[in-house]
Amino acid sequence: MTLTCIAVDDEPLALGLVCAFIEKTPFLKLIGRYSSAVEALQGLLYQQVDVIFLDIQMPDLTGLELARVLERTGRGAHTTRIIFTTAFDRFALDGFRVDALDYLLKPFNYEEFLRAASKARHYAELLHRPEPRPAAPSPELVALPAGAEDYLFLKIEYQLVRIAHNDILYIEGLKDYVKVYRQSDPDKPLLSLTSLKALEEKLPNRQFMRIHRSFIVALNRIDAVTRNSVQIGPTTIPVSDQYKDGFSQFISRWL
């Protein structure tokens, strides 16, 4: 798979280096180079781009502002991905919030560039992967809703990570982030910039239940229950009043 790319940087030397790295990479194709974000925005009106290598600190329109424009107009949704190239590490969190694929801190070498470009290729391959043909249902199994999957993808540190539903112990919400605790590595939760509500909508309610403003639990991972809490391994998770009715219905199955 070949990815079309543009490079945007107001520094001629930095722009030349990124373009040279793109042309050196077999699966990337350079289709534009721009010395300002305004020029790049005009160019994006007439061509489909898979990856933008984008500087942040630029006059007139910054790289972050361009990313937000693309997000609002839908130009960057699902297809065009951004890899920031900047000399300032203080913008890393801002880059994460505009859904950038990666963040290269200047000066970077070709190995670091290739690692980021490979993330872009992997992301594109995930988007274009054909849907698996469903197997014939077994009479012993409960039928799943059409389109149901047994995993989800979360963005973790500028990459998409596939997480199996049956590996999840519980999920903790922390304002703009969530922590996903897994059976495979319970001491190292995965941190993702998303909301608990967004995950609640993605996860099947036959397997997961929200029992607190800050917690979703995997029902098959619950070891013990009380009227006001659940136990998953060594962790006790409270049940808040808002979710007690649904939780009481769940407890009734245990009795």
C-alpha positions as CSV (number, residue, x, y, z in Angstrom):
1,M,0.0,0.0,0.0
2,T,1.3,3.4,-1.0
3,L,0.3,6.5,1.0
4,T,0.2,9.9,-0.6
5,C,1.8,12.6,1.5
6,I,2.4,16.3,1.7
7,A,5.0,18.2,3.9
8,V,4.3,21.6,5.5
9,D,7.0,23.7,7.2
10,D,8.0,27.3,7.0
11,E,11.7,26.5,7.5
12,P,13.2,25.5,4.1
13,L,15.8,23.2,5.6
14,A,13.3,21.3,7.8
15,L,10.9,21.1,4.8
16,G,13.6,19.7,2.6
17,L,14.6,17.1,5.1
18,V,11.0,15.8,5.6
19,C,10.6,15.7,1.8
20,A,13.8,13.8,1.4
21,F,12.7,11.3,4.1
22,I,9.4,10.8,2.3
23,E,11.0,10.2,-1.1
24,K,13.4,7.7,0.6
25,T,10.5,5.7,2.0
26,P,9.1,3.1,-0.5
27,F,5.5,3.1,0.7
28,L,5.2,7.0,0.7
29,K,4.6,9.2,-2.3
30,L,5.2,12.9,-2.0
31,I,2.5,14.9,-3.9
32,G,3.0,18.4,-2.4
33,R,5.3,20.5,-0.3
34,Y,4.2,23.8,1.3
35,S,5.9,26.5,3.2
36,S,2.7,27.6,5.0
37,A,-0.4,26.0,6.4
38,V,-2.5,28.4,4.3
39,E,-1.0,27.1,1.1
40,A,-1.4,23.5,2.3
41,L,-5.1,24.1,3.1
42,Q,-5.7,25.4,-0.5
43,G,-3.8,22.4,-1.9
44,L,-5.9,20.0,0.1
45,L,-9.0,21.3,-1.6
46,Y,-7.9,19.6,-4.9
47,Q,-6.2,16.4,-3.9
48,Q,-6.7,13.4,-1.6
49,V,-3.9,13.1,0.9
50,D,-3.3,10.1,3.2
51,V,-0.6,11.7,5.5
52,I,0.3,15.3,6.3
53,F,3.8,15.9,7.9
54,L,2.9,19.2,9.6
55,D,5.0,21.7,11.5
56,I,3.2,23.5,14.3
57,Q,4.8,26.9,14.8
58,M,4.1,28.8,11.5
59,P,2.9,32.3,10.8
60,D,-0.7,33.2,9.7
61,L,-2.0,29.7,10.4
62,T,-0.4,27.2,12.8
63,G,-0.3,23.5,12.3
64,L,-2.7,23.0,15.2
65,E,-5.1,25.5,13.7
66,L,-4.9,23.7,10.3
67,A,-5.6,20.4,12.0
68,R,-8.7,21.8,13.7
69,V,-9.9,23.2,10.4
70,L,-9.6,19.8,8.8
71,E,-11.4,18.2,11.7
72,R,-14.3,20.7,11.5
73,T,-14.7,20.4,7.7
74,G,-14.4,16.6,7.8
75,R,-11.4,16.6,5.5
76,G,-9.3,14.8,8.1
77,A,-11.9,12.3,9.2
78,H,-10.8,8.7,8.9
79,T,-8.7,9.2,5.9
80,T,-6.1,12.1,6.2
81,R,-3.8,11.5,9.1
82,I,-1.5,14.1,10.6
83,I,2.1,13.6,11.9
84,F,3.3,16.7,13.6
85,T,7.0,17.8,13.2
86,T,8.0,20.4,15.7
87,A,10.8,21.7,17.9
88,F,8.5,22.2,20.9
89,D,7.5,19.3,23.1
90,R,4.9,21.4,24.9
91,F,2.4,20.9,22.1
92,A,2.4,17.1,22.5
93,L,-0.9,17.0,24.4
94,D,-2.5,19.5,21.9
95,G,-1.4,17.2,19.1
96,F,-3.1,14.2,20.9
97,R,-6.3,16.2,21.2
98,V,-6.6,16.9,17.5
99,D,-6.2,13.2,16.9
100,A,-2.7,13.3,15.4
101,L,-1.2,10.0,14.5
102,D,2.2,10.8,15.8
103,Y,4.5,13.6,17.0
104,L,8.1,14.0,15.8
105,L,10.3,16.2,17.9
106,K,13.0,18.1,15.9
107,P,15.7,17.3,15.3
108,F,14.6,13.7,14.4
109,N,16.5,11.1,12.3
110,Y,15.2,8.8,9.6
111,E,14.7,5.9,11.9
112,E,12.3,8.0,14.0
113,F,10.6,9.3,10.9
114,L,10.2,5.7,9.5
115,R,8.6,4.6,12.8
116,A,6.0,7.3,12.5
117,A,5.4,6.6,8.8
118,S,5.0,2.9,9.6
119,K,2.2,3.8,12.1
120,A,0.4,5.6,9.3
121,R,0.7,2.6,7.0
122,H,-0.6,0.3,9.7
123,Y,-3.5,2.7,10.3
124,A,-4.3,2.7,6.6
125,E,-4.2,-1.1,6.4
126,L,-6.6,-1.3,9.3
127,L,-9.0,1.0,7.6
128,H,-8.9,-1.0,4.3
129,R,-8.9,-4.4,5.9
130,P,-11.9,-6.4,4.6
131,E,-14.6,-7.4,7.1
132,P,-14.2,-11.0,8.1
133,R,-17.0,-13.3,6.8
134,P,-19.0,-14.5,9.8
135,A,-18.9,-18.2,10.6
136,A,-22.0,-20.2,10.7
137,P,-23.5,-19.9,14.2
138,S,-23.2,-22.8,16.6
139,P,-26.5,-23.9,18.2
140,E,-24.8,-23.9,21.6
141,L,-23.9,-20.2,21.3
142,V,-26.1,-17.2,21.9
143,A,-26.5,-15.3,18.6
144,L,-24.8,-12.0,18.5
145,P,-26.3,-8.9,17.0
146,A,-25.5,-8.2,13.3
147,G,-22.1,-6.5,13.1
148,A,-21.1,-7.3,16.6
149,E,-17.3,-7.7,17.3
150,D,-15.3,-9.2,20.1
151,Y,-12.8,-6.3,20.3
152,L,-12.4,-2.6,20.1
153,F,-9.7,-0.2,18.9
154,L,-8.4,2.5,21.2
155,K,-5.9,5.2,20.4
156,I,-3.0,4.7,22.8
157,E,0.0,7.0,22.4
158,Y,-0.5,7.9,18.8
159,Q,-1.4,4.4,17.6
160,L,-4.5,2.3,17.4
161,V,-4.4,-0.7,19.8
162,R,-6.8,-3.6,19.4
163,I,-8.2,-4.8,22.8
164,A,-10.2,-8.0,23.1
165,H,-13.4,-7.7,25.0
166,N,-12.6,-10.8,27.0
167,D,-9.3,-9.3,28.1
168,I,-10.9,-6.3,29.8
169,L,-11.4,-6.3,33.6
170,Y,-12.8,-2.9,34.1
171,I,-12.5,0.7,32.8
172,E,-12.0,3.8,34.9
173,G,-12.9,7.3,33.7
174,L,-10.6,10.2,34.5
175,K,-12.1,13.4,33.1
176,D,-10.8,13.5,29.5
177,Y,-9.2,10.1,29.7
178,V,-9.9,6.4,30.5
179,K,-7.8,3.7,32.0
180,V,-8.5,0.2,30.6
181,Y,-7.4,-2.6,33.1
182,R,-6.7,-5.9,31.4
183,Q,-6.4,-9.5,32.5
184,S,-3.3,-9.9,30.4
185,D,-1.4,-7.1,32.2
186,P,-3.5,-5.9,35.2
187,D,-0.7,-3.8,36.6
188,K,-0.3,-1.7,33.4
189,P,-3.6,-0.1,32.4
190,L,-3.9,1.4,29.0
191,L,-4.5,5.2,28.9
192,S,-6.6,6.7,26.1
193,L,-7.9,10.1,25.4
194,T,-11.7,9.3,25.2
195,S,-14.7,9.4,27.4
196,L,-16.3,6.7,29.5
197,K,-19.6,7.4,27.7
198,A,-18.1,6.8,24.3
199,L,-16.8,3.4,25.5
200,E,-20.1,2.6,27.1
201,E,-21.8,3.0,23.7
202,K,-19.2,0.8,22.0
203,L,-19.2,-2.1,24.4
204,P,-21.9,-4.8,24.3
205,N,-24.2,-4.4,27.3
206,R,-24.5,-8.2,27.6
207,Q,-20.8,-8.2,28.7
208,F,-20.3,-4.9,30.3
209,M,-22.1,-2.7,32.8
210,R,-21.6,0.9,34.0
211,I,-22.0,0.8,37.8
212,H,-20.6,4.2,38.6
213,R,-19.9,7.6,37.0
214,S,-16.3,6.6,36.8
215,F,-16.4,2.8,36.2
216,I,-17.5,0.2,33.7
217,V,-17.0,-3.4,34.6
218,A,-16.8,-6.7,32.7
219,L,-19.6,-8.8,34.1
220,N,-17.8,-12.1,33.6
221,R,-14.8,-10.8,35.6
222,I,-16.8,-10.0,38.8
223,D,-15.6,-12.3,41.6
224,A,-18.0,-11.1,44.4
225,V,-20.8,-8.6,44.9
226,T,-22.4,-6.7,47.7
227,R,-25.3,-4.3,47.7
228,N,-23.0,-1.4,47.1
229,S,-19.9,-2.7,45.4
230,V,-18.3,-5.4,43.2
231,Q,-15.0,-7.2,43.6
232,I,-12.7,-7.8,40.6
233,G,-9.6,-9.5,41.8
234,P,-8.1,-7.4,44.6
235,T,-10.0,-4.3,43.5
236,T,-13.3,-3.1,45.1
237,I,-15.4,-0.9,42.8
238,P,-18.4,1.1,44.3
239,V,-21.9,1.1,42.8
240,S,-23.4,4.6,42.8
241,D,-27.1,5.3,43.4
242,Q,-27.6,6.3,39.7
243,Y,-26.8,2.8,38.5
244,K,-28.2,0.7,41.4
245,D,-31.4,-0.3,39.6
246,G,-29.6,-2.0,36.7
247,F,-27.1,-3.5,39.1
248,S,-29.9,-4.9,41.3
249,Q,-31.3,-6.7,38.2
250,F,-27.8,-8.1,37.6
251,I,-27.5,-9.3,41.2
252,S,-30.8,-11.1,41.0
253,R,-29.2,-13.5,38.5
254,W,-26.7,-14.5,41.2
255,L,-29.4,-15.4,43.8
